[in-house]
Amino acid sequence: MTETMAPLRKTALNAVHRAAKSKMVDFGGWDMPVDCCGLIAEHMAVRTAVGVFDVSHMGDIQLRGPGSLAAVQHLCMNDASKLAVGQAHYSAMLYPNGTFVDDVVVHKLSDNDYLIVINAGTREKDVQWVRRTIGHMPGVHVNDFSDYYTQLAIQGPRAAETLQKLTSTDLSSIKNYWFTWGQVCGLYNVMIARTGYTGEDGFEIYIPSDEPTSARVWGEVLEAGAEFGILACGLGARNTLRLEAGMALYGHEISDTINVLEAGLGRYAKLDKPEFVGRDALLEVQAAGGPGRKLVGLEMIERGIGRDGYAVFSIEGKRLGDITSGSPSPFLKKNIAMAYVPVEYTALDTEVAVEIRGQMVKAKVVPLPFYKRPKKTA
């Protein structure tokens, strides 16, 4: 008996991407554009001007009710009690052993209402985890709104100028990791968040997921950004942008086999708050002197590209670990990677070797992130 494959899921913009001849791939069960008009051109547009991404495959879980804060606090490692209404923060849901269910962004919609944005490839698993973990808690209702929104990410130094043409909301009043509701392209009550996954300034907007509305807004964003050289961007550029910015990707830098302290994300784990799933395990690692390995940035010294999964060795030939993400950096014009190595090999400028097609190619440990966007000058 042959096993039938489930059909790929599609965002409301799928027909638009296909009409534009974007290169489509299976990404976590979704038919998504990986390349719209050339990865390097898309990457550079975001770094120097503006690009727009369809990220509607991301998931959205709403926790509502008088017990919602307690539920978020139990589920997630960051301290949601510090959030103001209209503020968001980076966090993660952990297993009891301190490894990752998923990394998330938590938005405080009101005192009894939170929106947790989750990753596409872990949507079903995350929803099940949330229901199982907080289902017993009183006064909280869990709703999966993942298919309700088309989510567009407008990113780059000209992102605010582009989006400002389409909304009467004063975007300059929205701080990084804050959000508001406004009118965008004639749509009311659109959530406008100053968030992103590229290392650049930018916004993510949440609009109704019907195809005609999604296509119209996508077209209007492209038209608004035309004078700045806006490009439609795919997942390929999103990956190289987040790599330059040193941002973790589930299944690469974070997973159910990697704990928070190894990943260098301990600053988001508020171990002084009363309790959350995974807290005790992280305290044990901390009490034992910390993790035995850590995530580092690598820059290739010799010619060669360290790709995902390539082995990393000491100069003496000891196997240290594997590259979690690696690629040429379109903006920095270097070959860069991230990898987990034993703590004794994490000092800056430590030389290591990456095995590339049977050859040992030298690399060195460098600071993360590889790229930081320039600070605005007055």
Secondary structure, 3 states (H helix, E strand, C coil): CCCCCCCCECCCCHHHHHHCCCEEEEECCEEEEEECCCHHHHHHHHHHCCEEEECCCCEEEEEECCCHHHHHHHHECCCHHHCCCCEEEEEEEECCCCEEEEEEEEEEEECCEEEEEECHHHHHHHHHHHHHHHCCCCCCEEEECCCCEEEEEEECCCHHHHHHCCECCCHHHCCCCEEEEEEECCEEEEEEECCCCCCCCEEEEEEECCHHHHHHHHHHHHHHCHHHCCEEECHHHHHHHHHHCCCCCECCCECCCCECCCCCCHHHCCCCCCCCCCHHHHHHHHHCCCCCEEEEEEEECCCCCCCCCCEEEECCCCEEEEEEEEEEECCCCEEEEEEEEEHHHCCCCCEEEEEECCEEEEEEEECCCCCCCCCCCC
